[in-house]
Amino acid sequence: MPTVLRTILTSLTLLVVTASLSLAQTFETSARAAYVYDQTTGTVLMAKNADEPLPPASMSKLMTIYMTFEAIADGRLAVDETLPVSNHAVSYTGSSMFLKTTDRVTVEDLLRGVIVLSGNDASAVLAEALAGSETEFARIATDRARQMGMFNSTFANSNGWPAIGHRMSMRDLGILADRIITDFPTFYPLFAETEFLFDGRVPANSRNRNPLLTLGIGADGLKTGHTQEAGYGLVGSAKQGDRRIVFVITGLDSAAERADEAQRLVNWAFRQFAQSTVAKSGTRLAEVDVWMGEAPAVGLTVPEDVSLLIPVLNQGKVDAEAVFDSPVEAPISAGQQLGELVINMDGLPETRVPLVADGAVPRGGFAIRLRTAAQVVMDKISPPNPA
């Protein structure tokens, strides 16, 4: 019967030896809820009340945008297609694209109206085109959110207008932002546009409310939000070098506080963590015994280099364990998963990486199988060791 072995790897085995939380890494935020995700490494850097369903305000327009991108991608909508504007759409007040019921507006302009101007009217027009009515769109959007792993999101409309039950968690908004960036890279540059005057009817001072876009810190999206109930919030993303982060904050008291908090958060995420390779493919990290094989053991390695975020101010060591069953019965093929490398660092989520065989071990011939069987018999009949 194979037994699970846990081999604690020394710092000499791994390439990086820094890890443990220090006070300098902690980010204290005045936001009611927050979520920070390093997209490059898949690391959650911070989660404060991240799974609490909260009023998302205009940040929930990202769902309308995502579903419009999907419809364009699968041919249900075209970017140059013109859509009618309903009485319902123009009945919305607040942020607006200043649409009229006599308009027919291209999908591309409507997307800019939602992304840059946060138009409640433009969002409703897209929702009606996708589902026939905004009510039906909200039902479909809720179902689609579940399919995407957003289990704390329920939609009552397309634009975040205050409504009973219209809720999203900050983690869900982070998932949605990540999907927009990953699934629709050709559309994503729309989020960095700072101005859209639409047919000359939008006031010249109507600009993208994202306070980070002009600061030169790599920010290029995505959506602000504000209602009295929700406070001030922002779904943001920034890229510096090879790293990209996605972050969500909500429940702040003013636009100025939102801007300050967002900038502090971006600086913290990039300056307090550095991406490093902690294990290289092909490096033998552990060894597992082989049963009935031509070799008595096989090495374990990672299938590809493991790159993680490491807190830059730490002086501790990476906690790493190789977890696997032993012995493993032959035959074994090169690259076959035989265990996991479990990496822990204080203050960051556990990372699990497959451990695979670094070579093949064929099943042994008759002589090896006979010798193994004999050894089993001898082990059974041998008297136990004296206490």
C-alpha positions in Angstrom: 0.0 0.0 0.0 1.6 3.3 -1.0 1.9 5.9 1.7 1.8 9.6 1.4 5.2 11.2 2.0 5.8 14.8 2.7 9.3 16.0 2.0 10.3 19.4 3.3 12.5 21.1 0.7 15.5 23.1 1.9 16.2 26.6 0.7 19.0 25.1 -1.4 16.5 23.2 -3.4 14.5 26.3 -4.4 16.0 29.2 -6.2 14.4 32.0 -4.0 14.7 32.1 -0.2 12.6 35.1 0.7 9.2 34.8 2.2 7.3 35.9 5.4 5.1 38.8 6.0 6.4 42.0 7.3 4.5 45.1 8.4 5.8 47.0 5.4 3.8 44.7 3.1 0.5 45.2 4.8 -1.9 47.5 3.0 -4.4 49.1 5.2 -7.3 50.5 3.2 -10.2 52.7 4.2 -12.4 51.1 1.5 -15.3 49.1 2.8 -14.2 46.2 0.6 -11.2 45.6 -1.6 -9.6 42.9 -3.8 -6.2 42.9 -5.5 -5.1 40.3 -8.0 -1.8 39.9 -9.8 -2.9 38.7 -13.2 0.5 37.7 -14.3 1.1 35.1 -11.6 -2.5 34.4 -10.5 -1.8 35.6 -7.0 -4.4 37.3 -4.7 -2.5 40.0 -2.9 -5.3 41.3 -0.8 -9.0 40.5 -0.1 -11.0 42.6 2.4 -14.7 41.7 2.6 -14.1 40.5 -1.0 -17.0 38.0 -1.1 -19.6 40.3 0.4 -22.4 41.2 -2.1 -22.5 45.0 -2.2 -24.2 47.6 -4.3 -21.7 47.9 -7.3 -23.1 51.2 -8.8 -21.7 51.8 -12.3 -19.0 49.2 -11.9 -21.6 46.6 -12.8 -21.7 48.0 -16.3 -18.7 45.8 -16.9 -21.1 42.9 -17.1 -23.0 44.6 -19.9 -19.8 45.5 -21.7 -18.5 41.9 -21.4 -21.7 40.4 -22.7 -21.7 42.9 -25.6 -18.1 41.8 -26.4 -19.3 38.2 -26.4 -22.1 39.0 -28.8 -19.8 40.7 -31.2 -17.3 37.8 -31.0 -20.0 35.2 -31.9 -21.7 37.3 -34.6 -24.9 38.3 -32.8 -23.9 42.0 -33.0 -21.6 43.9 -35.2 -19.6 46.9 -34.1 -21.0 49.0 -37.0 -24.6 47.9 -36.5 -27.0 50.7 -35.4 -29.4 50.2 -32.6 -32.7 52.0 -31.7 -33.0 54.0 -28.5 -36.1 53.2 -26.4 -38.1 55.5 -24.1 -37.0 53.3 -21.3 -33.3 54.0 -22.1 -33.7 57.7 -22.2 -35.7 57.8 -19.0 -32.5 57.2 -17.0 -30.9 60.2 -15.4 -27.4 60.5 -14.0 -24.4 59.7 -16.2 -25.5 59.9 -19.8 -24.6 59.7 -23.4 -27.4 62.2 -24.1 -29.3 59.8 -26.4 -32.7 60.6 -28.0 -35.4 58.2 -29.1 -34.9 59.4 -32.7 -31.3 58.1 -32.6 -29.9 55.0 -34.1 -26.5 54.5 -32.6 -23.6 52.1 -33.6 -22.6 49.4 -31.2 -19.1 50.9 -31.2 -20.4 54.3 -30.1 -22.6 52.8 -27.5 -19.6 50.9 -26.0 -17.6 54.1 -25.8 -20.7 55.8 -24.3 -20.7 53.2 -21.5 -16.9 52.8 -21.0 -15.9 56.5 -21.2 -19.0 58.4 -20.3 -20.6 55.7 -18.0 -23.9 56.3 -19.9 -26.8 54.7 -18.1 -28.8 55.2 -21.3 -26.2 53.6 -23.6 -26.0 50.6 -21.2 -29.8 50.1 -21.4 -29.8 50.3 -25.2 -27.1 47.5 -25.4 -29.0 45.4 -22.8 -32.3 45.7 -24.8 -30.4 44.7 -28.0 -29.0 41.6 -26.3 -32.1 40.4 -24.5 -35.2 42.3 -25.7 -35.7 44.1 -22.4 -33.5 45.2 -19.5 -35.4 43.0 -17.1 -34.6 39.9 -19.2 -31.0 41.0 -19.7 -30.6 41.2 -15.9 -31.8 37.6 -15.6 -29.5 36.4 -18.3 -26.6 38.4 -16.9 -27.1 36.7 -13.5 -27.0 33.3 -15.1 -23.9 34.1 -17.1 -22.2 35.4 -14.0 -22.7 32.0 -12.3 -21.2 30.3 -15.3 -18.2 32.5 -15.0 -17.7 31.7 -11.3 -19.2 34.9 -10.0 -21.4 33.5 -7.3 -22.0 36.7 -5.4 -23.5 38.7 -8.2 -27.2 39.3 -8.9 -28.3 41.8 -11.5 -31.5 43.9 -11.5 -30.5 46.1 -14.4 -27.7 46.8 -16.9 -26.1 49.9 -15.4 -25.9 49.7 -11.6 -28.9 52.0 -11.0 -29.8 51.5 -7.4 -32.2 48.6 -7.1 -33.2 46.0 -4.5 -31.0 42.9 -4.9 -28.6 44.4 -7.4 -25.3 43.2 -5.9 -21.8 42.2 -6.8 -18.8 41.2 -4.6 -15.4 42.8 -5.2 -13.9 39.4 -6.0 -16.6 38.9 -8.7 -15.8 42.3 -10.2 -12.1 41.3 -10.2 -13.0 38.0 -12.0 -15.0 40.0 -14.5 -12.2 42.5 -15.1 -9.7 39.7 -15.5 -11.9 38.0 -18.1 -12.4 41.2 -20.1 -8.7 41.8 -20.3 -7.9 38.1 -21.1 -10.9 37.3 -23.4 -11.1 40.5 -25.4 -7.6 42.1 -25.8 -8.6 43.8 -29.1 -11.4 45.7 -27.3 -9.6 46.4 -24.1 -7.8 49.6 -25.3 -11.3 51.3 -25.2 -10.9 51.5 -21.4 -7.9 53.8 -21.6 -9.8 56.4 -23.7 -10.2 59.6 -21.7 -12.7 61.5 -23.9 -15.7 60.7 -26.1 -17.8 63.7 -27.3 -20.4 61.7 -29.4 -21.9 63.8 -32.1 -20.9 67.0 -30.4 -23.7 66.7 -27.9 -21.6 65.6 -24.9 -20.1 68.5 -22.9 -16.4 69.0 -23.5 -15.7 68.5 -19.8 -17.3 65.0 -19.8 -14.3 62.8 -19.4 -13.5 59.3 -18.3 -13.8 59.4 -14.5 -11.0 56.9 -13.9 -8.5 59.1 -11.9 -5.5 56.9 -12.7 -5.4 57.0 -16.5 -3.2 60.1 -16.8 -0.8 59.5 -13.9 1.8 57.5 -15.9 1.6 54.5 -13.6 0.5 52.0 -16.2 -3.2 52.3 -15.5 -5.4 51.5 -18.5 -8.9 50.6 -17.2 -11.6 49.9 -16.2 -14.6 51.5 -14.5 -15.6 53.8 -11.7 -18.8 53.7 -9.8 -20.7 55.9 -7.4 -24.1 56.0 -5.7 -25.1 57.3 -2.3 -25.6 53.7 -1.1 -22.4 52.3 -2.6 -20.0 55.2 -2.0 -17.2 55.7 -4.4 -15.6 52.7 -6.1 -13.2 51.7 -8.9 -12.4 48.6 -10.8 -8.9 49.2 -12.1 -6.0 47.6 -13.8 -2.4 48.6 -14.4 0.6 47.1 -16.1 4.2 47.8 -15.3 6.9 45.8 -17.0 5.7 42.2 -17.4 3.3 42.4 -14.5 -0.4 43.4 -14.6 -2.6 43.8 -11.6 -6.4 44.0 -11.3 -7.9 45.7 -8.3 -11.4 46.7 -6.9 -12.2 49.1 -4.1 -15.6 50.4 -3.0 -17.3 52.3 -0.2 -15.0 55.3 -0.1 -16.4 58.8 0.9 -15.3 60.9 -2.0 -13.9 60.9 -5.5 -10.7 62.4 -4.1 -10.3 59.6 -1.6 -11.0 57.0 -4.3 -8.2 58.5 -6.4 -5.7 58.6 -3.5 -6.5 55.1 -2.4 -6.3 53.7 -5.9 -2.9 55.2 -6.5 -1.6 54.1 -3.2 -2.8 50.6 -3.9 -1.2 50.4 -7.3 2.1 51.6 -5.9 2.0 49.1 -3.1 1.2 46.1 -5.4 4.1 46.9 -7.7 6.7 48.0 -5.2 6.2 45.5 -2.4 6.2 42.4 -4.5 8.6 41.1 -7.1 8.1 38.2 -9.6 10.8 35.5 -9.2 11.3 32.0 -10.4 11.3 29.7 -7.4 11.7 26.3 -9.2 13.0 25.4 -12.6 11.7 22.6 -14.8 14.2 19.8 -15.0 15.6 20.4 -11.5 15.1 17.3 -9.3 13.2 18.4 -6.2 12.5 15.0 -4.7 12.7 11.3 -5.4 10.0 8.6 -5.2 10.5 4.8 -4.8 9.3 2.7 -7.7 7.6 -0.7 -7.4 8.3 -3.4 -10.0 10.3 -1.1 -12.2 13.6 -1.3 -14.0 14.9 1.5 -11.7 14.4 1.6 -8.0 13.4 5.3 -7.9 12.5 8.2 -10.2 13.1 12.0 -9.7 10.3 14.5 -9.4 10.4 17.9 -11.0 8.0 20.7 -12.0 6.6 20.5 -15.6 7.5 24.2 -16.2 9.3 27.0 -14.4 7.4 28.2 -11.3 7.2 32.0 -11.1 5.7 33.5 -7.9 5.4 36.9 -6.4 7.8 37.3 -3.5 7.5 40.1 -0.9 10.6 42.2 -1.5 11.2 43.2 2.1 11.2 39.8 3.6 14.1 38.0 5.2 12.5 34.6 5.8 12.4 31.4 3.7 9.9 29.8 1.3 8.0 26.9 3.0 7.9 24.1 0.4 6.9 20.5 0.7 6.9 17.8 -1.9 3.8 15.6 -1.3 3.6 12.2 -3.1 2.6 8.6 -2.7 5.4 6.1 -2.4 6.2 3.6 -3.8 4.7 4.1 -7.2 4.1 1.1 -9.4 5.9 0.9 -12.8 5.6 1.6 -15.6 6.0 5.3 -15.3 6.2 7.7 -18.2 8.3 10.9 -18.3 6.1 13.9 -17.3 3.5 11.7 -15.5 2.2 13.6 -12.4 3.2 11.8 -9.2 2.7 14.4 -6.6 2.5 18.1 -5.8 4.8 20.9 -4.7 3.1 22.9 -1.9 4.5 26.4 -1.4 3.5 28.6 1.5 4.4 32.2 2.3 2.9 34.1 5.2 0.2 36.5 4.0 -0.2 35.0 0.5 -2.3 32.1 -0.6 -0.9 28.6 -0.7 0.4 27.6 -4.1 0.2 24.0 -5.4 2.2 22.9 -8.4 2.2 19.4 -10.1 5.3 17.3 -9.5 6.1 15.0 -12.5 8.5 12.2 -13.2 11.7 13.5 -14.7 12.2 10.3 -16.7 10.5 7.0 -17.7 10.7 3.8 -15.7 9.6 0.7 -17.7 8.1 -2.2 -15.9 10.8 -4.6 -14.8 11.4 -7.9 -16.5 10.7 -11.4 -15.0 13.8 -11.4 -12.8 12.9 -8.1 -11.2 9.3 -9.1 -10.6 10.4 -12.4 -9.1 13.0 -10.7 -6.8 10.3 -8.1 -5.7 7.8 -10.9 -5.0 10.4 -12.8 -3.0 11.2 -9.7 -1.0 7.5 -9.2 -0.2 7.3 -12.8 1.1 10.4 -12.4 3.2 9.0 -9.2 4.7 5.8 -11.0 5.7 7.5 -14.0 7.3 10.3 -12.2 9.0 9.8 -11.8 12.8 9.1 -8.3 13.9 12.0 -6.3 15.4 12.3 -6.6 19.1 11.0 -3.6 21.0 
